[in-house]
Amino acid sequence: MQSRQSKLQEDTDFRILRLLQENPKSSQRELAKALGISLGGVNYCLQALLNKGWVKLHNFQTNKNKLAYAYLLTPAGVGEKAALTGRFLKRKMAEYALLKAEIEAVQQEALENDSAVKNIV
């Protein structure tokens, strides 16, 4: 069973890979804003993804803006993103089922409490 920390890391990896696949030219600042995490956190995660070989950094040398980079998913990164997608969906569907059951229980309690209050008055 995965620890809470490893699940959070896996979710972050999945979200970063997903965003990069949609827009490889995203800056780290844009990724941080989209994910709601710090710029340093994004940098740390991107370095890990680069080290795992799931992402490669491409510099547009012909571009006058020498800071123009693209984060491209490698074939291994595409494969891992597919695996992460399946695990992410499974985890989120389980969370949804638990949340839905809790909402239904709280709604039932509210109805029962409302009925009890009306019977007292």
ChimeraX attribute file (.defattr): number of C-alpha atoms within 10 A of each C-alpha:
attribute: neighborCount
match mode: 1-to-1
recipient: residues
	/A:1	5
	/A:2	8
	/A:3	8
	/A:4	9
	/A:5	9
	/A:6	11
	/A:7	15
	/A:8	12
	/A:9	13
	/A:10	17
	/A:11	17
	/A:12	17
	/A:13	20
	/A:14	20
	/A:15	19
	/A:16	21
	/A:17	26
	/A:18	17
	/A:19	17
	/A:20	19
	/A:21	18
	/A:22	10
	/A:23	14
	/A:24	18
	/A:25	17
	/A:26	17
	/A:27	18
	/A:28	17
	/A:29	15
	/A:30	14
	/A:31	20
	/A:32	18
	/A:33	13
	/A:34	12
	/A:35	15
	/A:36	11
	/A:37	13
	/A:38	14
	/A:39	17
	/A:40	12
	/A:41	14
	/A:42	23
	/A:43	15
	/A:44	12
	/A:45	16
	/A:46	21
	/A:47	14
	/A:48	14
	/A:49	18
	/A:50	18
	/A:51	11
	/A:52	12
	/A:53	14
	/A:54	21
	/A:55	25
	/A:56	18
	/A:57	15
	/A:58	13
	/A:59	14
	/A:60	13
	/A:61	11
	/A:62	8
	/A:63	10
	/A:64	8
	/A:65	10
	/A:66	10
	/A:67	11
	/A:68	15
	/A:69	17
	/A:70	18
	/A:71	22
	/A:72	20
	/A:73	23
	/A:74	15
	/A:75	12
	/A:76	13
	/A:77	20
	/A:78	17
	/A:79	13
	/A:80	17
	/A:81	22
	/A:82	15
	/A:83	12
	/A:84	18
	/A:85	17
	/A:86	11
	/A:87	16
	/A:88	18
	/A:89	11
	/A:90	12
	/A:91	13
	/A:92	11
	/A:93	12
	/A:94	12
	/A:95	12
	/A:96	12
	/A:97	11
	/A:98	12
	/A:99	12
	/A:100	12
	/A:101	12
	/A:102	12
	/A:103	12
	/A:104	12
	/A:105	12
	/A:106	12
	/A:107	12
	/A:108	12
	/A:109	12
	/A:110	12
	/A:111	12
	/A:112	12
	/A:113	12
	/A:114	11
	/A:115	11
	/A:116	11
	/A:117	10
	/A:118	9
	/A:119	8
	/A:120	6
	/A:121	5
